[in-house]
Amino acid sequence: MTDGRIEIVMSAEDLMKKWPATIEVFVRHRMACVGCPASAFHNIADCCKEYRLSLPDFMTELEHAAAGADH
């Protein structure tokens, strides 16, 4: 894991474990990453590539979701 920041190299599984509020972002985009066995191996960049999502936009959504969970 990282030092408290979301990074594109994090696995989707690690991201969702550390910031559960980010699960909603995956669900909103109809991504099957939540509960998928491959989420332990696919990083955020892989997920965006697979679902043809803008990585910068997706990262912004994840960061907002994670920040909201901290407040």
Backbone hydrogen bonds, N-H to C=O, Kabsch-Sander energy under -0.5 kcal/mol:
donor,donor_aa,acceptor,acceptor_aa,energy
10,M,7,E,-2.1
12,A,42,H,-2.7
13,E,39,S,-2.5
15,L,11,S,-2.4
16,M,12,A,-2.5
17,K,13,E,-2.1
18,K,14,D,-2.5
19,W,15,L,-2.8
22,T,19,W,-2.4
23,I,20,P,-1.8
24,E,21,A,-0.8
25,V,22,T,-0.8
26,F,22,T,-1.4
27,V,23,I,-2.4
28,R,24,E,-2.9
29,H,25,V,-1.4
30,R,27,V,-2.0
31,M,26,F,-2.6
34,V,31,M,-0.6
35,G,33,C,-0.6
36,C,33,C,-1.6
39,S,36,C,-1.7
40,A,37,P,-1.1
41,F,38,A,-2.0
42,H,38,A,-2.4
44,I,8,I,-0.5
44,I,10,M,-1.5
45,A,8,I,-1.6
47,C,43,N,-2.2
48,C,44,I,-2.4
49,K,45,A,-2.3
50,E,46,D,-2.7
51,Y,47,C,-2.2
52,R,49,K,-0.8
53,L,48,C,-2.6
55,L,53,L,-0.5
58,F,54,S,-2.7
59,M,55,L,-2.8
60,T,56,P,-2.0
61,E,57,D,-2.1
62,L,58,F,-2.6
63,E,59,M,-2.8
64,H,60,T,-2.3
65,A,61,E,-2.4
66,A,62,L,-2.9
67,A,63,E,-2.4
68,G,64,H,-2.2
69,A,65,A,-1.4
70,D,66,A,-0.9
70,D,67,A,-0.5
71,H,67,A,-0.6
71,H,68,G,-0.6
